[in-house]
Amino acid sequence: MTDPAPVVNGTPQEVAAGVYVVPDGRVPLVPNVGIVLGDDAALVVDTAMGPRNGERIHELARGLAGDRPLYLTITHFHPEHGYGAQAFGDATIVVNRAQVDEFHDKAAAYLEMFRTFGPAVAEQLEGVELVEPDEVYDGDVAGLDLGGRRVELRTWGLAHTRGDQVVWLPDERVLFTGDLVEERCFAIFPYFPPEDVDVDGGRWLAVLERLEALEPAVVVPGHGGVGGVEVVREAREYITQLRDETHRLRAEGVPVDTAVELLDASFRGLHPDWVQPEWIGFGVRHFYAS
């Protein structure tokens, strides 16, 4: 059985007053996308992958926002989250400095890599243009005033990627996490030595602790179902256990390939309803090397 094509098929679901999620439908390489309305402007969080998906998200955002100005922000540079940005020519694109630098270093290579993931993925990537942001912020936090609604863009540097960014609505306590958090999906460790090892599981855990401390009422993960703070907690507990079990086996002298085999079987058994178990081994190899 093959995976469905990575196409946005969802429609906006309101998760708080004026805050919408276009759900991923549990389709691989389709992210949850956010649309946040203010009195004066609207914010889109991620675009999905490729120009056609980007056009679909833009259409949905315009349907909700009307003629209000649009902002677009991307949670991190990976293709399924931001490679539809060319459809947002009427939006102001805002991201953090680390993400821009990583985009410059890796975007073209990731585009070519994703094109090898099968005809359905390659089709969505036809005609992709790599789009530069309009505004780049330095530091840990940037604020957006949408008119009657405050939005904070927050980043901590290297974790899942160099420039992971969350979107936090402090008044409504709504959190968009990008791929720092997945729901019923094994954490995605982009650990591809020697070409790309820009992931840090220890820092990732520290970020998740800070996200939990926000006590969000609504958590929109990068992939999977919308929930509450328990979604962050479950993600943290999994990565913690993966780290601890990997370090235990390494200390016992177990070779890395054997550790991958053992822990892959173990975590599949612990989480039989989770998807994308192929990422377990990447996480083991990362923690074995760190």
N, C-alpha and C positions, 0 to 999 in steps of 0.2 A: 504493500500500500504506500503510495507516494503522498508527500505533504501537499496540501492545497497551495495554489499560487499565492505569493505574498502580496495580496491585493486588499486594500481597505474596503470592507463591506459593511462596517458598522455605521450607526447613526448616533448623533450626540445624545448622551444620557446625562441628565442634570444630577450632580452629586452634592451640590450645595447651591444656594441661590445665585444664579448667574455664573455658575462654574460647571463646565461640561467636560465629559470624557467621550471620545470616540473609541470604543473598546476594540482591543486587538482580536477578539473572537477566538482566542487561543490558536491563532495561525502563526506558525514560525516566521520570523523576519517581518512581522507586522507589530509595531509598538502601540501602546496606549497613547493617544494624542489628547492634549488638553486645549480647551478654549475658555478663556476667562474674560468676562465682560465687565467693563466699568462704564460709568456714565459718559465718559469722553473718548475712550479708546478700548481696544480689546487686545488680548495677548493670546497667541497660539504657541503651544509647547510641543515641539517636534512636528515633522512633516510627513512621516513615513517615507518609503524608499522609492525614489524615481519620480520623473515628471508627472506621470499619470496619477500616481497616488498623491503627489503634492497638489495637483489640480483639484482632486477630490476634496482634500482637506481644506484647501483655500475656498472652494465653493461652500463647504459646510460652515466655515468660519464667517464668510460674508453673509450667509443666510441668517446667522445669529447676530452679527455685529452691524448689519446694515451698512451705512456709509461712514461709520466711525473709523478713524485711523487704526491700522493694525500694527502691532509689534509681533515679532517672531523670535523665539529663543529656542536653542537646541540644547538638549541635556548633555550630549557628548558627540564626538565627531563620527561615530560609526554610521555606515551607509543607511541602515534601516531607520535611523532616527532623523537624519538631516539632509539626505540626498534628494529631497523633493523641494529644496528651497527656491529653485528657479521659478516656481509657480507663484512666488510671493514678491513680485516686482513692485507691488504697491505697499509693501510692509517695511518697517524699520527692523533690521535684524540685529539683535543684541546678544553677545556671548562674552565669555571671559578670555583673558589673555592666553592662559595655558591651553585652552581648547583651540584657539586660532593657531598657535604655534604647532600643536600636534596635527591639526588639519593640514597645515602647509607641509609638514614632514611626511604625512602618511596617506592623505586622502586619495591620491591617484593610485597608490599601490593597493589600498583596500578596495577601490572600485574594480580594479582588475581581478583581485582575489575573489570578490563576491560574484563576478561574472562567471567564475568556474563552478558555481554552486548549482548549476542545472539550467535548462532552457527557460523555466518559468521565472527564475531570478534574473537571468540575463535579459529577458524581455522587459522586465520592469526597469532595468538600468539603461535601456536604449535611450540615447539622446540626453543623458545626464550632463548637466553643466555644474561645475564646482563653483559655488557662489561665496563671495567674500561678505563678511558682516558689514553693517553700516556703523555700528558702535561697538567698541571693545572696552570692557572695564577691567581695571586692575584692582587688586585687593580681594577680600573675602566675600563682600556683599555689595550688590548694587540694587537700588530701589527703583521701582517703576510706579508712577501714579497714573492709574487708569481713569481717575475721576471717581471719587467716592469708594475707591478700592485700592488698598496698598498691596504691592507684590514685592517680594524680596527674591533676588537671584543670589544663591549662595554656592560657594565653591571652597574646596579644601585642598586642591592639588591632587597629586597622584593617589589613586585608589583603584577603581575599575579601569580608568584611563587616566591620563595626565590632567585632564580638565573637566572631570565630572561636575555637573551643576544640577542642583535641585531648585525647584520653584516652590516658594513657601508663601502662603497667604495667612499672615499672622492673625488677622481678625476672625477669619472663618476656620483657621487651623486645618487647612487643606495643604497637602504636601504631594508634589510631583517629584518622583525620585530618579527617573531614568533607570539605567541598569544597575545602579547601586542596590536596588531591591527588585526581586522578582517574586511572584506569588505562585506557589506550586510549580516552580521551575528552578532547576539547579543553577546556582550562580555562574555567570558567564565569565570565565577567566581567559582573557585574550593573551595567553602565554605561548608565544610562538618563537622560541629561541632558534637561531640567534637573531632573526630579523626583528622581532618585537617582543620585548619583555617588560613593557611599561604597564605593569600591574603590581600592586602592593597589597597583599591580603591583610597584613597587620594594620596598615593605615586605613584600609577599607573597613575593618572592624571598628576602629576608632571613630570613623565617620558615622557608622550605623549607631553607635552609642549616642552620639550627639543628636542624630535624627530622632531616636527614641526619646531623648530628653525634651524635645519639643512638644511631646505628647500630642501628636496630630490626631484629629478626630477622623479625618479621611486621608487615606494613603492611596495614591495612584502609582502603582509600580510600573517599571518599564514594560513588563510583560506579565500577563495574568490578571486575576480579578482585583477589583477595587475593594479595600477593606479599611481597617483601623490600624492602630499602632501595632497590633499583633503581627501584621504583615512584615513590619520592620524587624520585630523581635524574632520571628521565625527565620528570617534571612540571616540575622546575626548568629543565631544559635547553630544554624547549619554550617556557616563558614567557620565558626569557632570549633565545632566538632571535627570538621574536615582538617583544619590546621592541627588540632591536638592529636588526632589519630595518625596523621602523616608524620608528625614529629616523633610520635611513639615508635612507629615502625622504623623510621630512620635511625633512631637511637638503638634499636635492637639489631641493627645491621641488615635489615631487609632491603634487598635491591629495589630501586625505584620502579622497575617494570612490575615486580611482584606486588609492591605496595599499591600500584594502580589497579592491578587485577583484584586484589583483596578488597580494597575500599570501594571500587566500582560495584562489586557484588553486594557489599555491606550496605551502602547508601541506597542502592536501588531497592533493597529489601526494606529499609527503614521508611522509604518514601515511594511506595509503589504507584501512587497517583500523580507524582511529579513528572514533568516533561523535560526533554533535552538532557538525558543522563550522560550524553557524550562529554559534557563539560566537567564531570566529576574528575576524570583523568587529568585534564588540563590543570585543575585546581591542585590535585595531588602533586603533580610535577612542579608547580610553582612553589608550594610550601616545602617540598623536599629540597629545593634549591635555595630556600630562604632561611 
